[in-house]
Every structure is written in C-alpha cells, then in structure tokens.
C-alpha cells in the first residue's frame, strides 16, 4: 500500500485533486431513482431540494428538471466550481458553500434533502440535527449510492482485489460500511423505504484509469504506489477486455425516510 500521509484525512478536501476525473468518469444514476423520488419523496414542480455533498453536480443535474430549486451544498471549492460550470445558466440551481453539519440554509427551507454518494462522509448526529432544522414539516431525506458490484464477473473480482492491494485507505472509506442498523438509527422509528436499480459503465483503458483515479483512496499521479497500481490496472484490463472495453456494474441503492 502507498503512504497514507499522501491521502488527506479531511473529507472536505479529499477530492480536490480528483475533480477532472470525477466529472468525466463517475457514474450517473438510473432514471428509476428520480421516478421514485417523484412518487415517494415529494419531488415535484414546487419542491425545494438541498442536494448535500453535491460534488460536481452529477445528481443535482438530474433533479433540476423536476423541481422548483436545487441548492447544491458542497464544502470542497474545486468540486463546487465544477458544478457551477456544469450548471451555469440553469436558473433554478444555487451553489452553496456548506457542509452536511452546517449547510448555511434557513430553518424550514427545503422539502427534500438528497445525498448521493456522500452520506458516508457525514458526522451523523450533527448532520441529522442540521437536516431536521432545514426540512419543512413532512419533508424527507433520500440517501443514494452507486454500489459497485465486486463479484459479478471475473473482471470485477480482480478489480476489487487490485483496490485492496493498491488503494491507500480503501477499507476505511468504503461506503458499504453504512449498514441497515446505521440507516435505521439515522431515520428513526418512522422507518425508511428502500429501492434498488441496476446501473453500469463501459470503459476503454483510458476511461478505466480515469475512473480509478476519481476515487479518493487511489494514489494519484506522483504519490507513492501510483505507478505500481496503474501497471496492475493495465494488466487487468488486458486480461479481461472484450473488444477493447470492460464493464463496471453497480447496484444503485435509494433510501427514503422522514426524520422523527
């Protein structure tokens, strides 16, 4: 493994050197997620949404056609700037410097809070208090993850092994550690609704390299362990590619509930 001192311990800074790859190579979300938010979470023409940990705007972009306003709350300046570039000229998007624990939004100002690929970074007790503060009565919270499948193909099994061998703190930041118990504790006795959707990406070698380097746990260019990791990735790709491409498969998880 590489030198963990090369990986920022502060979640709000972890992706500062990853933005270009994040924009180009991170997966989006299936249409069923938005449809379910419309059916079960109050997403609609009059809704105000806080997309917390909004990053480069991937999920906010999907929300915007379906609601009155989206506040993209993001603490990382580089990622927030990428979202502002992506959504420049979209009148119902507001970029907001803030964290899950201190959004900067007004009391009772939003109908829905979303957190796509972000909740595992939050300090849960503090963010729960903040979410309860900014939600209007009856408002909901939706937590979304693209969970990469690790054993659905020989390629995916080898890719997982590569991460465990070469990625500096992969196990520590793995969002799958947010289990049913943690989710139940967050939402409280009112419970939650859960749905799953298939999702996938197809990459050539350049795209696969960019997808790997979009992850905060992967040693970046110039960091210890980077060259060995990329050589291993090239070998893995050569073994598994079919017609010059490989497939990353995901299970997109959606959890919706009220805070009680």
TAPE-V921410 format. One record per residue. N is the residue number from 1. RES is the residue in three letters. OMEGA is omega in degrees with one decimal (NA if undefined). NEAR is the number of other ideal C-beta (glycine too) atoms within 8 Angstrom. D_CENTER is the distance of its C-alpha to the mean C-alpha in Angstrom with 1 decimal. Layout:
n = (N N)
res = (RES RES)
omega = (OMEGA OMEGA)
near = (NEAR NEAR)
d_center = (D_CENTER D_CENTER)
This chain:
n = (1 2 3 4 5 6 7 8 9 10 11 12 13 14 15 16 17 18 19 20 21 22 23 24 25 26 27 28 29 30 31 32 33 34 35 36 37 38 39 40 41 42 43 44 45 46 47 48 49 50 51 52 53 54 55 56 57 58 59 60 61 62 63 64 65 66 67 68 69 70 71 72 73 74 75 76 77 78 79 80 81 82 83 84 85 86 87 88 89 90 91 92 93 94 95 96 97 98 99 100 101 102 103 104 105 106 107 108 109 110 111 112 113 114 115 116 117 118 119 120 121 122 123 124 125 126 127 128 129 130 131 132 133 134 135 136 137 138 139 140 141 142 143 144 145 146 147 148 149 150 151 152 153 154 155 156 157 158 159 160 161 162 163 164 165 166 167 168 169 170 171 172 173 174 175 176 177 178 179 180 181 182 183 184 185 186 187 188 189 190 191 192 193 194 195 196 197 198 199 200 201 202 203 204 205 206 207 208 209 210 211 212 213 214 215 216 217 218 219 220 221 222 223 224 225 226 227 228 229 230 231 232 233 234 235 236 237 238 239 240 241 242 243 244 245 246 247 248 249 250 251 252 253 254 255 256 257 258 259 260)
res = (UNK UNK UNK UNK UNK UNK UNK UNK UNK UNK UNK UNK UNK UNK UNK UNK UNK UNK UNK UNK UNK UNK UNK UNK UNK UNK UNK UNK UNK UNK UNK UNK UNK UNK UNK UNK UNK UNK UNK UNK UNK UNK UNK UNK UNK UNK UNK UNK UNK UNK UNK UNK UNK UNK UNK UNK UNK UNK UNK UNK UNK UNK UNK UNK UNK UNK UNK UNK UNK UNK UNK UNK UNK UNK UNK UNK UNK UNK UNK UNK UNK UNK UNK UNK UNK UNK UNK UNK UNK UNK UNK UNK UNK UNK UNK UNK UNK UNK UNK UNK UNK UNK UNK UNK UNK UNK UNK UNK UNK UNK UNK UNK UNK UNK UNK UNK UNK UNK UNK UNK UNK UNK UNK UNK UNK UNK UNK UNK UNK UNK UNK UNK UNK UNK UNK UNK UNK UNK UNK UNK UNK UNK UNK UNK UNK UNK UNK UNK UNK UNK UNK UNK UNK UNK UNK UNK UNK UNK UNK UNK UNK UNK UNK UNK UNK UNK UNK UNK UNK UNK UNK UNK UNK UNK UNK UNK UNK UNK UNK UNK UNK UNK UNK UNK UNK UNK UNK UNK UNK UNK UNK UNK UNK UNK UNK UNK UNK UNK UNK UNK UNK UNK UNK UNK UNK UNK UNK UNK UNK UNK UNK UNK UNK UNK UNK UNK UNK UNK UNK UNK UNK UNK UNK UNK UNK UNK UNK UNK UNK UNK UNK UNK UNK UNK UNK UNK UNK UNK UNK UNK UNK UNK UNK UNK UNK UNK UNK UNK UNK UNK UNK UNK UNK UNK UNK UNK UNK UNK UNK UNK)
omega = (178.8 179.8 -176.6 177.1 178.3 -178.1 -177.6 177.6 -175.5 -175.7 -175.9 179.2 -169.3 -171.8 -174.6 -179.4 -175.9 -164.1 -177.0 178.3 178.8 -179.4 -171.4 -164.8 176.9 -179.1 169.7 -173.6 -176.7 -179.5 -179.5 178.1 179.7 179.2 -179.5 175.7 177.0 -176.3 -166.4 -173.4 175.9 175.5 -177.5 -171.5 -178.6 -171.7 170.7 -173.6 168.4 175.5 -169.1 -169.4 -169.1 173.3 -176.8 174.6 -176.6 -176.9 176.9 179.7 178.3 -178.1 -165.6 179.4 -169.6 -175.3 -178.9 -177.5 171.0 167.9 176.1 -175.6 -174.5 -178.1 -174.8 -172.8 -178.2 179.2 177.4 177.7 177.6 177.0 179.2 175.9 -178.7 -171.6 176.9 179.3 175.0 -167.0 -176.3 173.8 175.5 177.9 -173.7 173.6 -178.7 178.8 176.8 -177.5 179.0 -173.1 -172.9 178.7 -175.8 175.3 173.8 -172.1 -175.5 179.2 -175.0 171.9 174.4 173.4 -176.5 179.1 -172.8 -169.2 -177.8 176.0 -169.7 168.5 -162.0 -178.4 -178.7 -178.7 177.5 176.7 -179.4 179.1 178.3 -179.3 -172.6 179.5 169.3 176.6 -179.3 -179.4 -175.8 174.5 176.5 177.7 -173.2 172.3 160.6 179.8 -179.3 177.8 -173.3 -174.7 -175.9 177.3 175.2 177.5 -178.0 177.3 179.3 177.9 177.1 178.6 176.7 179.8 -177.8 -179.9 -168.2 -175.1 -166.8 -178.9 -177.0 -177.1 -175.5 -175.9 -179.1 -175.0 179.4 174.0 173.7 -171.8 -176.2 179.1 180.0 179.5 178.8 178.0 -179.3 -175.1 177.5 -171.6 178.0 177.0 -177.2 173.5 -178.5 174.7 179.5 -178.0 174.3 178.5 -179.8 173.2 177.7 -171.6 159.8 -175.1 -179.9 179.0 178.5 176.3 179.6 178.1 178.6 -176.0 173.3 -177.2 -173.8 -177.0 -178.1 176.8 -177.4 179.9 178.6 179.2 179.2 178.0 -176.4 -174.4 179.1 179.3 -177.5 175.6 177.7 179.2 179.1 177.6 178.0 179.3 -178.4 -179.0 -168.4 -174.5 172.5 -175.4 173.2 -178.2 171.7 -176.3 166.6 -177.9 -177.2 162.9 179.8 -178.5 177.9 178.5 -177.4 175.4 170.9 174.0 -177.8 NA)
near = (7 13 8 8 4 10 11 7 3 6 5 7 8 11 12 11 5 13 13 6 11 14 10 8 11 11 9 5 13 8 5 9 14 12 8 12 17 10 6 8 11 10 12 8 6 6 12 12 15 16 16 14 14 15 16 12 14 11 14 14 9 11 15 12 4 11 15 7 9 14 13 15 16 14 7 12 7 9 14 14 9 14 16 10 7 10 14 6 4 7 4 9 12 8 10 12 9 10 8 16 8 6 13 7 11 5 5 8 9 13 11 17 15 15 14 13 10 12 11 10 7 13 7 9 6 10 12 10 8 12 13 8 8 14 14 8 5 6 12 14 15 13 11 15 12 11 10 8 9 8 6 6 8 6 10 14 10 11 11 10 8 13 11 9 8 13 14 13 9 10 6 6 9 8 10 6 6 9 7 5 6 9 12 10 8 8 14 10 4 9 7 10 8 8 9 8 10 9 12 9 11 7 13 7 10 7 10 12 10 11 14 10 11 11 9 9 11 12 12 10 5 4 10 7 12 12 6 8 15 9 8 11 12 9 8 12 11 7 7 11 10 6 4 6 9 11 10 13 12 13 11 16 11 14 12 13 12 10 11 6)
d_center = (24.2 23.8 24.7 22.1 23.5 21.9 18.4 17.7 17.7 16.4 12.6 13.2 14.8 13.0 11.6 14.7 16.3 13.4 13.0 15.3 13.8 10.2 11.8 14.0 12.4 8.8 9.1 9.3 9.9 13.4 16.0 16.7 13.7 15.2 18.6 18.0 16.7 20.0 22.0 20.9 19.0 21.3 19.3 22.3 24.4 25.2 21.9 20.3 16.5 14.6 10.9 10.1 7.9 8.0 7.8 9.8 10.1 8.7 8.5 11.4 13.4 13.4 14.5 17.1 19.9 20.0 20.5 22.6 20.2 16.6 16.1 13.1 13.1 11.9 13.9 13.6 16.4 15.6 12.2 13.8 16.6 14.8 13.6 17.2 18.5 16.6 17.6 21.0 23.7 21.6 23.7 21.5 18.5 18.9 17.1 17.2 17.3 16.3 14.4 13.5 17.0 18.8 17.4 20.7 21.0 24.2 25.3 24.9 23.4 20.5 20.7 17.1 14.0 10.6 7.4 4.4 2.0 4.7 8.0 9.1 9.8 12.0 15.7 16.2 19.8 19.5 16.4 18.2 21.2 19.5 17.9 21.4 23.0 21.2 21.2 24.3 26.4 25.0 21.5 18.5 15.0 12.4 9.5 7.4 6.0 7.2 9.6 11.7 15.3 17.4 20.9 21.2 23.1 25.0 22.7 19.6 21.7 22.9 19.4 18.4 21.7 21.2 18.0 20.0 22.9 21.5 18.1 19.1 17.1 15.1 16.4 15.8 12.0 11.5 9.4 12.1 14.3 13.2 16.1 18.2 20.3 17.6 16.3 19.9 20.7 18.1 19.2 22.8 25.8 25.0 22.6 19.6 19.2 17.0 16.6 15.4 15.3 15.8 13.8 14.8 15.2 18.5 19.3 22.4 22.7 21.6 18.4 17.8 18.6 16.1 13.3 14.4 14.8 11.3 10.5 11.6 14.0 15.9 19.1 19.2 22.4 25.2 23.7 25.6 24.8 23.1 26.1 26.6 23.0 23.3 26.8 25.6 22.8 25.6 27.8 25.3 24.7 28.5 29.0 26.6 26.4 28.1 29.4 27.3 23.9 21.7 19.1 15.7 15.4 12.7 13.0 10.7 11.2 11.9 13.6 15.8 18.5 20.7 21.1 24.7)
